[in-house]
Amino acid sequence: MSIVITGATGRLGRLTVEALLRRGIPAADIIATGRDVARIKDLADRGVTVRRADFADTDGLVEAFAGADRLLLVSASVPVDERVANHRRVIDAAASAGVSLVAYTSTTHADTVTTVLGATHRETEEYLRDHGIPGVLLRNSWYLENYTSQLPQILQNGAVVGAAGEGRISAASRADYAEAAAVVLTTEGHTGTVYELGGDESFTLTELAAAMSAATGRQVTYTDLPVTDLAQVLAAAGLPAELAEVLADADRGMNRGEMYTDSGDLRRLIGRPPVTLAEALEVALQKTQ
């Protein structure tokens, strides 16, 4: 069984390749793809099949997917207005290459979310379903790393800043989402399933700040802003204006509970409790020392 991973040059794709290797999939049966294959040369050195794949090049995608049985479509990180078109090209190419199953990394409650990012996931899910190719939807909640990677700056400022109000967030680690993807790609019985994936212990951003205070012994508070103000703060911190607006809009969705799930799907897929916020903070602190 040959398995293609798109976006293997990114963090979630790379972690999925590693999870497949841990599960005993022969390296030669894993096809790791990305635009800049130099970034995954080390995987090629370990025997993984590495192929260049550009989401904008349909013919190149068909070549990259040749001989594959299953494919993980890791949602693109390009500008929002290009995401759906890129995803459609991947799905078209997978069908042309004879791929028998496409797993797509979507977002929690993609069928009902109101965010800009959510709309791109919903359109991709609809295209995959209408295309007729067998699929699995991996609806991932937020990443714990979205917060733990900011820990040094948060501690410096003494504040978590957001627009999520008291909305609960079922964040989990990238590694756990990658492990779930690897399980779906290597076992049977998942075709047509929608998995709502997230951590077992949800939290608000107020609780996130409290957890950071407890973990570090330093006072961290949560400052809740209007969505437009948060976008301005993020842009002032150096993010491109479009990305700042998308992330602020994501917080608006969190306020509406759109990143919350109590399905337990992630725990059942990976066969253990997902990494908790406290555990992720402990790891992040070790990296800063």
CORNORPE-V393555 format. One record per residue. N is the residue number from 1. PHI is phi in whole degrees, 0 to 359 (NA if undefined). BURIAL is I if it has 24 or more other C-alpha atoms within 12 Angstrom, else O. D_FIRST is the distance of its C-alpha to the first C-alpha in Angstrom with 1 decimal. Layout:
n:N phi:PHI burial:BURIAL d_first:D_FIRST
n:N phi:PHI burial:BURIAL d_first:D_FIRST
This chain:
n:1 phi:NA burial:O d_first:0.0
n:2 phi:257 burial:I d_first:3.8
n:3 phi:235 burial:I d_first:6.6
n:4 phi:262 burial:I d_first:10.1
n:5 phi:243 burial:I d_first:13.2
n:6 phi:278 burial:I d_first:16.5
n:7 phi:62 burial:I d_first:19.6
n:8 phi:293 burial:I d_first:18.2
n:9 phi:281 burial:I d_first:21.8
n:10 phi:267 burial:I d_first:23.1
n:11 phi:288 burial:I d_first:23.5
n:12 phi:292 burial:I d_first:21.2
n:13 phi:298 burial:I d_first:18.3
n:14 phi:298 burial:I d_first:18.9
n:15 phi:297 burial:I d_first:19.2
n:16 phi:292 burial:I d_first:15.8
n:17 phi:302 burial:I d_first:14.2
n:18 phi:298 burial:I d_first:16.5
n:19 phi:293 burial:I d_first:15.5
n:20 phi:297 burial:I d_first:11.8
n:21 phi:298 burial:I d_first:13.1
n:22 phi:296 burial:O d_first:15.6
n:23 phi:279 burial:O d_first:13.1
n:24 phi:90 burial:O d_first:11.8
n:25 phi:288 burial:I d_first:8.5
n:26 phi:303 burial:O d_first:9.2
n:27 phi:305 burial:I d_first:11.2
n:28 phi:293 burial:I d_first:10.1
n:29 phi:270 burial:I d_first:6.5
n:30 phi:255 burial:I d_first:8.7
n:31 phi:251 burial:I d_first:10.8
n:32 phi:266 burial:I d_first:14.1
n:33 phi:237 burial:I d_first:16.6
n:34 phi:180 burial:I d_first:20.3
n:35 phi:285 burial:I d_first:23.7
n:36 phi:250 burial:O d_first:25.0
n:37 phi:291 burial:I d_first:22.4
n:38 phi:299 burial:O d_first:25.2
n:39 phi:287 burial:O d_first:24.8
n:40 phi:238 burial:I d_first:21.3
n:41 phi:301 burial:O d_first:22.3
n:42 phi:297 burial:O d_first:22.1
n:43 phi:291 burial:I d_first:18.3
n:44 phi:300 burial:O d_first:18.2
n:45 phi:296 burial:O d_first:20.6
n:46 phi:267 burial:O d_first:18.2
n:47 phi:100 burial:O d_first:15.5
n:48 phi:290 burial:I d_first:13.5
n:49 phi:285 burial:I d_first:13.1
n:50 phi:246 burial:I d_first:16.0
n:51 phi:225 burial:I d_first:17.0
n:52 phi:284 burial:I d_first:20.1
n:53 phi:216 burial:I d_first:20.0
n:54 phi:250 burial:I d_first:23.3
n:55 phi:301 burial:I d_first:23.4
n:56 phi:271 burial:I d_first:26.5
n:57 phi:243 burial:O d_first:25.1
n:58 phi:299 burial:I d_first:23.2
n:59 phi:299 burial:O d_first:22.8
n:60 phi:295 burial:I d_first:21.5
n:61 phi:294 burial:I d_first:18.9
n:62 phi:301 burial:I d_first:17.6
n:63 phi:295 burial:I d_first:17.4
n:64 phi:294 burial:I d_first:15.7
n:65 phi:268 burial:I d_first:12.9
n:66 phi:304 burial:I d_first:12.5
n:67 phi:83 burial:I d_first:9.3
n:68 phi:275 burial:I d_first:7.5
n:69 phi:266 burial:I d_first:6.0
n:70 phi:226 burial:I d_first:7.8
n:71 phi:219 burial:I d_first:10.9
n:72 phi:257 burial:I d_first:13.6
n:73 phi:267 burial:I d_first:16.9
n:74 phi:278 burial:I d_first:19.4
n:75 phi:306 burial:I d_first:22.8
n:76 phi:290 burial:I d_first:24.8
n:77 phi:255 burial:I d_first:27.8
n:78 phi:283 burial:O d_first:29.8
n:79 phi:310 burial:O d_first:33.1
n:80 phi:305 burial:I d_first:32.9
n:81 phi:289 burial:O d_first:34.2
n:82 phi:253 burial:O d_first:31.2
n:83 phi:299 burial:I d_first:28.4
n:84 phi:296 burial:I d_first:28.0
n:85 phi:300 burial:I d_first:28.2
n:86 phi:295 burial:I d_first:25.5
n:87 phi:297 burial:I d_first:23.2
n:88 phi:297 burial:I d_first:23.9
n:89 phi:297 burial:I d_first:23.0
n:90 phi:297 burial:I d_first:19.5
n:91 phi:296 burial:I d_first:19.0
n:92 phi:300 burial:I d_first:20.5
n:93 phi:294 burial:I d_first:18.4
n:94 phi:298 burial:I d_first:15.2
n:95 phi:296 burial:I d_first:16.6
n:96 phi:295 burial:I d_first:17.7
n:97 phi:278 burial:I d_first:14.4
n:98 phi:83 burial:I d_first:12.9
n:99 phi:296 burial:I d_first:10.9
n:100 phi:267 burial:I d_first:10.7
n:101 phi:206 burial:I d_first:11.5
n:102 phi:242 burial:I d_first:13.7
n:103 phi:258 burial:I d_first:15.0
n:104 phi:239 burial:I d_first:18.4
n:105 phi:275 burial:I d_first:20.6
n:106 phi:257 burial:I d_first:23.9
n:107 phi:227 burial:I d_first:27.2
n:108 phi:306 burial:I d_first:28.9
n:109 phi:56 burial:I d_first:30.7
n:110 phi:301 burial:I d_first:29.6
n:111 phi:285 burial:I d_first:31.2
n:112 phi:232 burial:O d_first:34.6
n:113 phi:296 burial:I d_first:34.9
n:114 phi:249 burial:I d_first:37.7
n:115 phi:278 burial:I d_first:36.7
n:116 phi:298 burial:I d_first:36.0
n:117 phi:298 burial:I d_first:32.5
n:118 phi:300 burial:I d_first:31.9
n:119 phi:297 burial:I d_first:32.8
n:120 phi:292 burial:I d_first:30.1
n:121 phi:293 burial:I d_first:27.5
n:122 phi:299 burial:I d_first:29.0
n:123 phi:296 burial:I d_first:29.0
n:124 phi:293 burial:I d_first:25.4
n:125 phi:302 burial:I d_first:24.5
n:126 phi:296 burial:I d_first:26.8
n:127 phi:294 burial:I d_first:25.2
n:128 phi:298 burial:I d_first:21.7
n:129 phi:294 burial:I d_first:23.1
n:130 phi:288 burial:O d_first:25.4
n:131 phi:292 burial:O d_first:22.8
n:132 phi:95 burial:O d_first:21.2
n:133 phi:285 burial:I d_first:17.5
n:134 phi:304 burial:I d_first:16.1
n:135 phi:220 burial:I d_first:16.6
n:136 phi:226 burial:I d_first:17.2
n:137 phi:255 burial:I d_first:20.2
n:138 phi:257 burial:I d_first:20.5
n:139 phi:275 burial:I d_first:24.2
n:140 phi:279 burial:I d_first:25.1
n:141 phi:284 burial:I d_first:28.7
n:142 phi:290 burial:I d_first:30.4
n:143 phi:271 burial:I d_first:29.5
n:144 phi:301 burial:I d_first:31.8
n:145 phi:296 burial:I d_first:31.6
n:146 phi:300 burial:O d_first:33.4
n:147 phi:258 burial:I d_first:36.4
n:148 phi:294 burial:I d_first:36.0
n:149 phi:292 burial:O d_first:35.6
n:150 phi:267 burial:O d_first:39.0
n:151 phi:305 burial:I d_first:40.7
n:152 phi:302 burial:I d_first:43.0
n:153 phi:292 burial:O d_first:44.3
n:154 phi:296 burial:I d_first:44.8
n:155 phi:294 burial:I d_first:46.7
n:156 phi:297 burial:O d_first:48.8
n:157 phi:270 burial:O d_first:49.7
n:158 phi:71 burial:O d_first:49.9
n:159 phi:207 burial:I d_first:48.2
n:160 phi:266 burial:I d_first:45.1
n:161 phi:244 burial:I d_first:45.6
n:162 phi:197 burial:I d_first:44.0
n:163 phi:223 burial:I d_first:44.6
n:164 phi:267 burial:I d_first:42.6
n:165 phi:55 burial:I d_first:45.8
n:166 phi:252 burial:I d_first:45.0
n:167 phi:294 burial:I d_first:41.6
n:168 phi:269 burial:I d_first:39.1
n:169 phi:236 burial:I d_first:35.8
n:170 phi:263 burial:I d_first:32.8
n:171 phi:293 burial:I d_first:31.4
n:172 phi:218 burial:I d_first:28.6
n:173 phi:281 burial:I d_first:27.1
n:174 phi:303 burial:I d_first:24.4
n:175 phi:299 burial:I d_first:22.6
n:176 phi:289 burial:I d_first:22.7
n:177 phi:297 burial:I d_first:21.4
n:178 phi:295 burial:I d_first:18.5
n:179 phi:297 burial:I d_first:17.8
n:180 phi:298 burial:I d_first:17.9
n:181 phi:298 burial:I d_first:15.4
n:182 phi:297 burial:I d_first:12.9
n:183 phi:298 burial:I d_first:13.7
n:184 phi:298 burial:I d_first:13.2
n:185 phi:284 burial:I d_first:9.8
n:186 phi:243 burial:I d_first:8.6
n:187 phi:232 burial:O d_first:10.9
n:188 phi:262 burial:O d_first:12.2
n:189 phi:91 burial:O d_first:15.6
n:190 phi:254 burial:I d_first:15.8
n:191 phi:303 burial:I d_first:16.0
n:192 phi:82 burial:O d_first:19.5
n:193 phi:273 burial:O d_first:20.4
n:194 phi:250 burial:I d_first:22.7
n:195 phi:255 burial:I d_first:22.8
n:196 phi:265 burial:I d_first:26.1
n:197 phi:254 burial:I d_first:25.3
n:198 phi:188 burial:I d_first:28.1
n:199 phi:291 burial:I d_first:29.9
n:200 phi:288 burial:I d_first:31.9
n:201 phi:248 burial:I d_first:35.1
n:202 phi:282 burial:I d_first:36.1
n:203 phi:207 burial:I d_first:39.0
n:204 phi:269 burial:I d_first:41.5
n:205 phi:290 burial:I d_first:42.4
n:206 phi:296 burial:I d_first:45.7
n:207 phi:290 burial:I d_first:43.8
n:208 phi:300 burial:I d_first:41.6
n:209 phi:299 burial:I d_first:44.8
n:210 phi:295 burial:I d_first:46.2
n:211 phi:295 burial:I d_first:43.1
n:212 phi:294 burial:I d_first:43.4
n:213 phi:298 burial:I d_first:47.1
n:214 phi:294 burial:O d_first:46.5
n:215 phi:286 burial:I d_first:43.8
n:216 phi:251 burial:I d_first:46.0
n:217 phi:73 burial:O d_first:49.5
n:218 phi:240 burial:O d_first:50.3
n:219 phi:288 burial:O d_first:51.3
n:220 phi:232 burial:I d_first:48.8
n:221 phi:241 burial:I d_first:49.6
n:222 phi:253 burial:I d_first:47.9
n:223 phi:250 burial:I d_first:49.5
n:224 phi:265 burial:I d_first:48.6
n:225 phi:242 burial:I d_first:49.2
n:226 phi:298 burial:O d_first:49.3
n:227 phi:303 burial:I d_first:46.1
n:228 phi:295 burial:O d_first:48.0
n:229 phi:292 burial:O d_first:49.5
n:230 phi:297 burial:I d_first:46.2
n:231 phi:300 burial:I d_first:44.9
n:232 phi:293 burial:I d_first:48.0
n:233 phi:297 burial:I d_first:47.5
n:234 phi:294 burial:I d_first:43.9
n:235 phi:294 burial:O d_first:45.1
n:236 phi:295 burial:O d_first:48.0
n:237 phi:279 burial:O d_first:45.6
n:238 phi:114 burial:O d_first:44.0
n:239 phi:284 burial:O d_first:41.1
n:240 phi:303 burial:O d_first:41.0
n:241 phi:303 burial:O d_first:43.0
n:242 phi:296 burial:O d_first:40.1
n:243 phi:296 burial:I d_first:37.8
n:244 phi:300 burial:I d_first:40.8
n:245 phi:292 burial:I d_first:41.3
n:246 phi:296 burial:I d_first:37.7
n:247 phi:291 burial:I d_first:37.7
n:248 phi:295 burial:I d_first:41.1
n:249 phi:295 burial:I d_first:39.9
n:250 phi:298 burial:I d_first:37.0
n:251 phi:298 burial:I d_first:39.7
n:252 phi:301 burial:I d_first:41.5
n:253 phi:295 burial:I d_first:38.5
n:254 phi:300 burial:I d_first:38.3
n:255 phi:300 burial:I d_first:42.0
n:256 phi:268 burial:I d_first:41.1
n:257 phi:82 burial:I d_first:38.5
n:258 phi:280 burial:I d_first:35.5
n:259 phi:249 burial:I d_first:33.6
n:260 phi:250 burial:I d_first:34.3
n:261 phi:212 burial:I d_first:32.2
n:262 phi:242 burial:I d_first:32.8
n:263 phi:294 burial:I d_first:29.8
n:264 phi:76 burial:I d_first:28.4
n:265 phi:299 burial:I d_first:24.8
n:266 phi:295 burial:I d_first:23.9
n:267 phi:300 burial:I d_first:25.4
n:268 phi:293 burial:I d_first:23.6
n:269 phi:293 burial:I d_first:20.1
n:270 phi:271 burial:I d_first:20.6
n:271 phi:76 burial:O d_first:22.7
n:272 phi:196 burial:O d_first:25.7
n:273 phi:294 burial:O d_first:28.4
n:274 phi:295 burial:I d_first:27.5
n:275 phi:303 burial:I d_first:29.5
n:276 phi:269 burial:I d_first:33.0
n:277 phi:301 burial:I d_first:35.3
n:278 phi:300 burial:I d_first:37.5
n:279 phi:294 burial:O d_first:34.8
n:280 phi:294 burial:I d_first:33.6
n:281 phi:294 burial:I d_first:37.2
n:282 phi:298 burial:O d_first:37.7
n:283 phi:296 burial:O d_first:34.8
n:284 phi:298 burial:I d_first:36.2
n:285 phi:293 burial:O d_first:39.7
n:286 phi:298 burial:O d_first:38.5
n:287 phi:288 burial:O d_first:37.2
n:288 phi:271 burial:O d_first:40.6
n:289 phi:270 burial:O d_first:42.6
